[in-house]
Amino acid sequence: MKFSKVLKSPVFPAGHKWAFETRKNEYESEVTALVRRMLEDEAIREDQRAAWERWRNDPTSLKR
């Protein structure tokens, strides 16, 4: 797979604070809640999807 169009990662202003809450009805760590909240942002979700596709289709990771 060729990546002729590489997406730019989203950039947030310095000091950006994410508003997140842990789930009340079951255990959830603050880190998990933060990641869940970040993935609600379309730019981050698309960036992570593209990164996963690059990693998954990279033939050099199969060579040791």
C-alpha positions as CSV (number, residue, x, y, z in Angstrom):
1,M,0.0,0.0,0.0
2,K,1.4,3.4,-1.0
3,F,0.8,6.4,1.1
4,S,0.8,9.2,-1.5
5,K,-1.4,11.4,0.7
6,V,-0.2,11.4,4.3
7,L,-2.5,13.2,6.7
8,K,-1.0,15.8,9.1
9,S,-1.5,15.1,12.7
10,P,-3.8,17.5,14.6
11,V,-2.2,20.2,16.6
12,F,-3.7,21.6,19.7
13,P,-2.8,24.9,21.5
14,A,-0.3,24.7,24.3
15,G,-2.0,24.1,27.6
16,H,-5.1,22.5,26.0
17,K,-7.1,20.7,28.7
18,W,-9.4,17.8,27.8
19,A,-12.7,17.7,29.7
20,F,-13.4,14.1,30.5
21,E,-15.3,12.0,33.1
22,T,-14.8,8.4,34.1
23,R,-17.8,6.2,33.7
24,K,-19.9,6.1,36.9
25,N,-21.6,2.7,36.5
26,E,-18.4,0.7,36.0
27,Y,-14.7,1.0,36.6
28,E,-12.7,3.1,34.2
29,S,-9.3,4.6,34.7
30,E,-8.7,8.3,34.0
31,V,-6.3,7.4,31.2
32,T,-9.0,5.3,29.5
33,A,-11.6,8.0,29.9
34,L,-9.1,10.6,28.4
35,V,-8.4,8.4,25.4
36,R,-12.1,7.7,24.9
37,R,-12.8,11.5,25.0
38,M,-9.9,12.2,22.6
39,L,-11.2,9.7,20.1
40,E,-14.5,11.6,20.0
41,D,-12.6,14.3,18.1
42,E,-12.9,13.4,14.4
43,A,-9.3,14.7,13.6
44,I,-7.7,12.5,16.2
45,R,-9.8,9.5,15.2
46,E,-8.8,9.9,11.6
47,D,-5.1,10.4,12.5
48,Q,-5.1,7.2,14.6
49,R,-6.9,5.2,11.9
50,A,-4.3,6.3,9.3
51,A,-1.4,5.5,11.7
52,W,-2.9,2.0,12.3
53,E,-3.2,1.4,8.5
54,R,0.5,2.5,8.0
55,W,1.7,0.2,10.8
56,R,-0.5,-2.7,9.8
57,N,0.6,-2.6,6.2
58,D,4.3,-1.9,6.8
59,P,6.3,-4.8,5.3
60,T,9.5,-3.9,7.2
61,S,7.9,-4.8,10.6
62,L,7.7,-8.4,9.5
63,K,11.4,-8.6,8.9
64,R,13.8,-9.2,11.8
